[in-house]
Amino acid sequence: MAQITLYLEDDLEARLRAAAKAANLSQSRWVANLIAEKLHHEWPATVTELAGAWPDLPEVEALRAELGNNTDRESL
C-alpha cells in the first residue's frame, strides 16, 4: 500500500479532521474513500435505478426524429 504526503492549509486540515471524525473514520481512510469515489468510472446505483422512472419520456429515436437531417460540412 502506498503512502502519500498532503500539504493542506490549516482551515482545510481542520475541516478534514472534523469530517473524518464525523464519519468515524481515520483521516487516511476518509481521504482514500474520497479518492476512490472520484476515480470510480461507473454510474452509482442511485442513477441506474432511475432508468425508466419517467414513463412519459420519449424514446431517443422519437427525440432525434424531430431534429431533421444534418447539414454537410465544408471539406477541408
CORLIN-V912765 format. One line per field, one symbol per residue. phi: phi as a letter, one per 40 degrees, with the letter a starting at -180 (. if undefined). burial: I if it has 9 or more other C-alpha atoms within 8 Angstrom, else O. Layout:
phi=???
burial=???
This chain:
phi=.cbbbbbbcdccccccdccccccfbcccccccccccccccbbccdcccccdgcbcccccdcccccccgcccccccc
burial=OOOOOOOOOOOOIOOIIOOIIOOOIOIOOIOOOOOOOOOOOOOOOOOOOOOOOOOOOOOOOOIOOOOOOOOOOOOO
